[in-house]
Amino acid sequence: MGNATDEELMERFCEGDHAAFEVLFSRHAGAVQGFLARMVRDGALAEDLLQTTFLSVVRSRDRFERGTRFGPWLMTIAANAARDALRRRQHREAYRDSAPPPAPVTADPSDPGMRKHLEDALQRLSPDQREAILLHKLEGWSYEEIASMRGISVSAARVRAHRGFEKLRQLLDGLVGE
């Protein structure tokens, strides 16, 4: 089963082969959890959302269309779970917009202070912008793949990422010490 494609494994799972699901889970759980952790910036919540995502795969396996690529279908489920979780906790994060600007830090991305500022800035983006940036820059997805996953035009995917990058520049402007 290790040589089977994700799509073949999903077809087997749809036909009742639970071992195929286990292979899919082991192949994708790490990447999905990493994506979720970057989206919600909460390790425990990301673990919960990982379970929710794969539970949704089990529950919606009858809606998986043959010929559909498994990876984007799975990431759509994960992204929807993350957006739902972010909406539920939105009222708790409202204070972030009024927080004073952080102290200057070095420009070294391996510096923990800079990494924290980058993560904080990512959280201040809209979920759509954050998702586009994470999928494009960190997961290596093309704008075409992002557009297909979200059901939007390629131009809209590019605009979301561009606006997200612009907002990141504004949020991080002045953080780097001279």
N, C-alpha and C positions, 0 to 999 in steps of 0.2 A: 504494500500500500504506500510505501515511502516514495515510489516513483510516480504515483498518480498525481494528476493536476488537482488543484483546489476544486475546480469545477466538477471533475470526475468524482472526487470525494464527496462533494455536496450532493451530487446525483445519487450516489450510493447511500448517503445518509437519508435522503428523501425517500429512498426505497426501504429504509428500516435498518441499515447497517450502522449500528452505534459506534463501532470501532472507527469508522470513517470520521465521525464527529470528533472523536478523541484526537485523531491525527490533525484535523483542522484546528482544534483548540491549541494543541501543542505548537503548531506552526505559527499561529497568529497572536496568541495571548500576549506575548512580550511586546510586540509592536503596538497592539491595540492599547495595552495598559500604559505604555509610554506616551502615546498620543493623548489618552484620556488624562493622564497626570499633568501634561502640559496645558491641556484645555482648562481643567478645573483647579489645578495647582493645590491639590489636596490628595496625598497618597492613599489615605483610607477611603475617601470618596471614589478615587479612581479604581480601587480594587472592587468596590461595590458596583461601580458602573461597568467594569469588565464582566462581572457575573451577570448583570442585567443585560448587557449586550449579547452574551452567548445564550442566555435564556431566551432572549428575543429571537435569536437564530433558530433555536429549537422550536419555539412557538410559531414562527412564521416560515418554516421550511417549506410548507405547501405553497407559499407565494413566491418562492425562488423560481425564476424563469430560466429554463434551460437555455444555454447560450449566453447568459449573463455572466460577467466576470465576478468571481466570488469576492476578491479583495475590496473593490469599490463598494459592493453591496454591504459587506461587513462594516467598512468604515462609515458608511452612511448611517447604519444602525448605531454605531458608537458615537458619531457626531451628534445625532439626534438625542441620545441619552445624555450627553454632556450638556447640550443646550438646555434640555429640560431641567437638569440639575442646577445649572447656572441661573435659570429663571426663578427657580424655587428659592435660591439663597440671595437673590438680587438685593432685597431690602437690607441685608446685613452688610453688603459691600458698598452701600451708598456713601458712607463716610469717606471712602478713599478719594473721591474727587475733591474733597475739601482739605485733604491732608497737606501740610506744608511740604515744599520740595525737599528731597533728601540732600544730604551733604555731598559735595563733590567726591568722586572716587577716581581711581586710575582707569585707563582705557583698556587694560588687559582683560579679555573676556574670561580668562581662567581665574581671575581674581574673584573670590567669593562675594565681595561687596558689589562689584560690577554685575556679576551673574544675578544677584538678588534684585538689583535695579532693573535689569533686563526682564526678569520674570515679573516684577511688579508692573512694569510698563506694559508687558503683554496682557496682563490681567485687566488693564484699563482700556484695552481695545474692545470693540464690540465683538461678540462671539463669532459673527461672520468673518470679520477681518482677522481675528486671531486664528480661526480655523484655516483660512486661506493661506496665511503666512506659515503656519505649522505644517500644513500638508505640502506646500510648495517647497519651502526651504529645508525643513527637517526630514520630511518623509520622501522628498524627491518627486512628488507628483507633478505632472504637467498641468497647465491651466485647463487643457481639454479634459483631463481626468477629473479635475475638481468640478468643472462645469457639469460634466455628466453625472457625477455623484450627487450634486446639489440640485440638478434639474434647472440650471441657469445657463445663460450664454457664456461663451468663452470670454467675451468682453467683460461681462459682469464679474467673472472670477478674477480677471486681471485688475479690474477697478477695485474690488474688495482688497486684494493684496496691496495694490498701490496706495490706497487710502490708509491701510494699516501701517505700511512702511512710513508714510508721511507722518502719521500720528506718533509712531515710535520715535521718529527723529525729533519731533517737537517735545515729547515727553522726556527724552534723554538729553536734549540740548542743555548745555550748562552743567551736566553731571560730571563730565570729564574734567579733571583738574588740569590746569595749564602747567 
